[in-house]
């Protein structure tokens, strides 16, 4: 009996706690609300994938790329829909007071508003397919800039709409931002300079992503992206270089991707023993090889010269000046290699050879020089003996004179 009474008291106590709950809500309401929200969070991924898969199947049957882009852009924002629905039903489950209900409703409205503007911002990328004519008229980079600016504007409008929901006036904020913008502008002149320089680069169409450029003393490589402040250039060693737009706007830039042909300019030296006939043969054969090869451009499309150009210190030099049709670097290297072999074969057939640095010394003498040779040991002894005898003879004569 005591055990039964204790159990009944415990059950009554737990029931009172369950009914009293916390924050003015029963634990039943709290658990139900939390369960609804957790369920909504759990199924949000499945919901998004299911909806996107269904819309994707419908879009796959059309020839337009616009609907495909829209499906990809709204895939992520769709995950918020189950959460918003779950929060709404959780609020209804709690049966909150009017004051709290207004706050919770403002939160839900804010989330819905941000989700709508976020979806619109992501959908801008889908409409880029409709800008094909604009891309050709302006440039792909300008269209990308316009899309980014539109996305930023939509996000700003979204936050403004949220501020209106919470009763925050927008006009004073905009006025304060204007004053703040003046202060920032004075300290961020380089930022605006690079922004304006980027706009000039895009409007002048100096270069676009994917082109090979060179700016002396700045950078050389392939343009990957033109941002608001800087341009990303990938060097040929695959390292990225972020160049401020002002440097590329003010400095001379060579755009190699827009050249019409690739040039070959060689100076080929042959030996001085080469005769005039051999020089003419080499010149004519090289020129004929260029004219017969369709991979080389012909006048008036591009210049083509093969001439005896100069008398160098160790060689007679030919100037070979021509252009290839291809602009691809790899194909150009292959053409140069084959042409080099052709030139070598022509010079070999001519019976001469390539010159190398050399020097010839000519020696001319009127009279043969006197040959100086060191004396032999016997001659040295004989000369010493004669010198001693001469000294003794001279000495004896001196003594005879004294005696007299």
C-alpha positions in Angstrom: 0.0 0.0 0.0 2.9 2.3 0.9 4.5 1.5 -2.4 1.3 2.3 -4.3 1.0 5.6 -2.5 4.6 6.5 -3.3 4.1 5.7 -7.0 0.9 7.7 -7.1 2.6 10.7 -5.5 5.5 10.5 -7.9 3.2 10.3 -10.9 1.2 13.3 -9.6 4.5 15.3 -9.1 5.7 14.5 -12.6 2.3 15.4 -14.1 2.4 18.7 -12.3 5.9 19.4 -13.6 4.9 18.4 -17.1 1.8 20.6 -17.0 3.6 23.6 -15.5 6.5 23.3 -17.9 8.8 26.4 -18.4 8.5 29.9 -19.7 4.7 29.6 -19.5 4.5 26.6 -21.7 3.9 23.0 -20.9 6.7 20.5 -21.6 4.3 18.8 -24.0 4.1 22.0 -26.0 7.9 22.5 -25.8 8.7 18.9 -26.8 6.1 19.0 -29.7 7.5 22.3 -31.0 11.1 21.1 -30.8 10.1 17.8 -32.5 8.4 19.6 -35.4 11.5 21.8 -35.9 13.9 18.9 -35.8 11.8 16.9 -38.2 11.7 19.9 -40.6 15.5 20.2 -40.4 15.9 16.5 -41.0 13.8 16.4 -44.1 15.0 19.7 -45.6 17.7 17.9 -47.6 15.4 15.2 -48.9 12.7 17.8 -49.7 15.2 20.0 -51.7 16.6 17.0 -53.6 13.1 15.7 -54.4 11.8 19.0 -55.6 15.0 19.8 -57.5 15.0 16.3 -59.1 11.4 16.7 -60.2 12.0 20.2 -61.6 15.2 19.0 -63.2 13.4 16.3 -65.1 10.9 18.8 -66.3 13.6 21.2 -67.4 15.6 18.5 -69.1 12.9 18.1 -71.7 13.3 21.7 -72.9 16.0 23.1 -75.2 16.5 26.3 -73.2 19.4 26.6 -70.7 17.5 29.1 -68.7 15.4 26.6 -66.8 18.4 24.4 -66.1 20.2 27.4 -64.6 17.2 28.3 -62.4 17.0 24.7 -61.1 20.6 24.9 -59.9 20.2 28.4 -58.5 17.2 27.6 -56.3 18.4 24.2 -55.1 20.1 25.6 -51.9 17.3 28.2 -50.9 14.7 25.4 -51.2 16.2 23.7 -48.2 15.0 26.6 -46.0 11.3 26.0 -47.0 10.7 23.0 -44.7 12.4 24.8 -41.8 10.2 27.9 -42.3 7.1 25.6 -42.3 8.3 23.8 -39.3 8.9 27.0 -37.3 5.4 28.2 -38.3 3.7 25.1 -37.0 5.8 25.1 -33.9 4.6 28.6 -33.1 1.1 27.5 -33.6 1.7 24.5 -31.3 3.0 26.8 -28.5 -0.1 29.0 -28.6 2.0 32.0 -27.6 0.7 35.4 -26.5 0.1 38.2 -28.9 3.3 40.0 -27.9 5.5 36.9 -28.4 3.5 35.9 -31.4 4.3 39.2 -33.1 8.1 38.7 -32.4 8.0 35.1 -33.7 6.0 36.2 -36.7 8.6 38.9 -37.5 11.3 36.3 -37.3 9.5 34.0 -39.7 8.8 36.9 -42.1 12.4 38.0 -41.9 13.6 34.5 -42.8 11.1 34.2 -45.6 12.1 37.6 -47.0 15.9 36.8 -46.9 15.1 33.4 -48.5 13.2 35.1 -51.3 15.9 37.7 -52.0 18.6 35.1 -51.7 16.8 33.0 -54.3 16.5 36.0 -56.6 20.2 36.8 -56.1 21.2 33.2 -57.0 18.8 33.2 -60.0 20.7 36.1 -61.6 23.4 33.7 -62.7 20.7 31.7 -64.5 19.7 34.7 -66.6 23.3 35.1 -67.9 22.3 32.7 -70.7 20.0 35.5 -71.9 22.9 37.9 -72.1 24.5 36.2 -75.0 24.1 39.1 -77.4 25.2 41.5 -74.6 28.3 39.5 -74.1 29.2 39.8 -77.7 28.5 43.5 -77.7 30.3 44.4 -74.5 32.4 41.6 -73.1 31.9 38.5 -70.9 33.7 40.2 -68.0 31.4 43.3 -68.1 28.3 41.0 -68.0 29.8 39.2 -65.0 30.3 42.5 -63.3 26.7 43.5 -64.0 25.5 40.1 -62.6 27.6 40.6 -59.4 26.3 44.1 -58.9 22.7 43.0 -59.4 23.2 40.2 -56.8 24.6 42.7 -54.3 21.7 45.1 -54.9 19.2 42.3 -54.3 20.9 41.3 -51.1 20.9 44.9 -49.9 17.2 45.2 -50.7 16.6 42.0 -48.8 18.2 43.4 -45.7 16.3 46.6 -46.1 13.1 44.7 -46.3 14.0 42.9 -43.1 14.7 46.2 -41.4 11.3 47.5 -42.4 9.7 44.4 -40.9 11.3 45.2 -37.5 10.3 48.8 -37.8 13.8 50.2 -38.4 13.7 53.3 -40.5 15.9 53.1 -43.6 16.3 56.8 -44.5 18.4 57.7 -41.5 20.6 54.7 -42.1 21.1 55.7 -45.7 22.0 59.3 -44.6 24.5 58.1 -42.1 25.9 55.8 -44.8 26.4 58.8 -47.1 28.5 60.6 -44.5 30.3 57.5 -43.7 30.9 56.9 -47.4 32.6 60.3 -47.8 35.0 59.5 -44.9 35.7 56.1 -46.3 36.1 57.5 -49.8 38.9 59.9 -48.6 40.8 57.0 -47.1 40.1 54.5 -49.9 41.1 56.4 -53.0 43.2 53.5 -54.2 40.2 51.2 -54.0 38.1 53.5 -56.1 41.0 54.1 -58.5 41.3 50.3 -59.1 37.5 50.0 -59.5 37.5 52.7 -62.1 40.5 51.2 -63.8 38.8 47.9 -64.0 35.8 49.5 -65.6 38.1 51.1 -68.2 39.8 47.8 -68.9 36.5 46.2 -69.6 35.1 49.0 -71.7 38.2 49.3 -73.7 38.4 45.5 -74.1 42.1 45.5 -73.6 41.9 41.9 -72.6 39.4 39.3 -71.4 39.8 36.1 -69.4 41.6 33.4 -71.2 44.0 35.7 -73.1 47.8 35.8 -72.9 49.1 39.3 -72.0 52.4 40.9 -71.0 53.0 44.2 -69.2 56.7 45.0 -68.9 57.8 45.1 -65.3 54.4 44.0 -64.1 53.3 40.5 -65.2 53.1 38.0 -68.1 50.6 35.2 -68.2 47.0 34.2 -68.9 44.2 36.3 -67.6 41.8 34.2 -65.4 39.5 36.8 -63.8 39.0 40.5 -63.7 37.7 41.5 -60.3 36.5 44.8 -58.9 39.9 45.7 -57.5 42.5 43.4 -59.1 43.0 41.1 -62.0 44.1 37.5 -61.5 46.8 36.5 -64.0 48.2 33.0 -64.1 51.9 32.9 -65.0 53.3 30.2 -67.1 54.8 28.5 -64.1 51.2 28.2 -62.9 51.6 30.6 -60.0 48.7 33.2 -59.6 49.5 36.9 -59.6 46.9 39.4 -58.4 47.6 42.7 -60.1 45.9 45.9 -59.2 43.7 47.1 -62.0 45.4 50.6 -62.0 48.7 49.0 -63.0 47.2 47.3 -66.0 45.2 50.4 -66.9 48.1 52.8 -66.9 50.9 50.6 -68.2 51.3 49.4 -71.8 49.9 45.9 -72.2 50.7 43.5 -75.1 47.9 41.1 -75.9 49.6 38.1 -77.6 46.3 36.3 -78.0 45.1 38.8 -80.5 48.0 38.6 -82.9 47.1 37.4 -86.4 50.2 35.3 -87.1 53.3 34.1 -85.3 56.6 35.3 -86.5 59.9 33.5 -87.2 62.9 35.8 -87.4 66.3 34.0 -87.8 69.8 35.1 -88.6 71.6 32.2 -90.2 75.4 32.5 -90.8 77.4 30.5 -93.4 81.2 30.3 -93.8 83.1 33.0 -95.7 84.4 30.3 -98.1 80.8 30.2 -99.5 80.7 31.3 -103.1 78.2 33.7 -104.7 76.5 30.9 -106.5 76.1 28.9 -103.3 74.6 32.0 -101.5 72.1 32.4 -104.3 71.2 28.7 -104.2 70.6 28.8 -100.5 68.5 31.9 -100.7 66.3 30.6 -103.6 65.8 27.2 -102.0 64.8 28.5 -98.6 62.4 31.0 -100.2 60.9 28.3 -102.4 60.4 26.1 -99.4 58.5 28.9 -97.6 56.3 29.6 -100.6 55.4 25.9 -101.1 54.4 25.3 -97.5 50.8 26.3 -96.8 51.5 26.7 -93.1 53.4 29.9 -93.8 51.6 33.2 -94.6 52.4 34.8 -98.0 52.4 38.4 -99.1 50.4 40.6 -98.9 48.9 38.8 -96.0 52.2 38.9 -94.2 55.8 39.7 -95.0 58.2 37.0 -96.2 61.9 37.7 -96.8 65.0 35.6 -97.4 68.0 37.7 -98.1 71.8 37.9 -97.6 71.8 40.5 -94.9 75.2 41.3 -93.5 78.9 40.4 -93.4 79.6 39.4 -89.8 82.9 39.0 -88.1 83.0 35.2 -88.8 80.1 34.6 -91.2 77.9 35.8 -94.1 74.5 36.2 -92.6 71.1 35.4 -94.1 67.9 37.1 -92.7 64.9 34.7 -92.7 61.7 36.6 -91.9 58.3 35.0 -92.1 55.0 34.3 -90.4 53.0 31.2 -89.7 49.2 30.9 -89.9 48.9 29.1 -86.6 48.9 31.1 -83.3 49.1 28.0 -81.1 52.5 27.9 -79.4 52.9 24.1 -79.6 52.0 24.0 -83.3 54.3 26.9 -84.0 57.2 25.2 -82.3 56.7 22.0 -84.4 56.6 24.1 -87.6 59.8 25.9 -86.6 61.5 22.6 -85.9 60.6 21.2 -89.4 61.7 24.4 -91.0 65.0 24.3 -89.2 65.7 20.9 -90.6 64.8 22.1 -94.1 67.3 25.0 -93.8 70.1 22.6 -92.6 69.5 20.3 -95.5 69.6 23.1 -98.0 72.9 24.5 -96.7 74.3 20.9 -96.7 73.3 20.4 -100.3 74.8 23.7 -101.3 78.2 22.3 -100.3 79.0 24.8 -97.5 78.4 24.9 -93.8 77.3 27.0 -90.8 79.8 29.5 -89.6 81.1 29.5 -86.0 83.2 32.2 -84.3 86.8 32.0 -85.6 89.9 34.1 -86.3 92.5 33.9 -89.0 96.0 35.4 -88.5 98.1 36.4 -91.6 101.9 36.7 -91.2 104.1 38.5 -93.8 107.9 39.1 -93.5 110.4 40.8 -95.9 113.8 39.4 -94.5 114.3 36.1 -92.7 115.0 36.7 -89.0 118.4 35.9 -87.5 118.3 32.7 -85.7 119.7 33.1 -82.2 120.9 29.9 -80.5 122.6 29.5 -77.1 126.3 28.6 -77.2 127.5 25.0 -76.7 129.7 24.1 -73.7 132.8 23.6 -75.9 132.5 27.0 -77.4 132.2 28.5 -74.0 135.4 26.9 -72.8 137.3 27.9 -76.0 136.1 31.5 -75.6 137.3 31.5 -71.9 140.8 30.2 -72.9 141.2 32.8 -75.6 140.2 35.5 -73.2 142.9 34.4 -70.6 145.6 34.3 -73.3 144.7 37.7 -74.5 144.8 39.1 -70.9 148.3 37.5 -70.3 149.6 38.9 -73.6 148.5 42.3 -72.8 150.0 42.1 -69.3 153.4 41.0 -70.6 153.6 43.9 -73.0 153.0 46.3 -70.2 155.8 44.8 -68.1 158.3 45.1 -71.1 157.5 48.8 -71.4 158.2 49.4 -67.8 161.6 47.7 -68.0 162.6 49.9 -70.9 
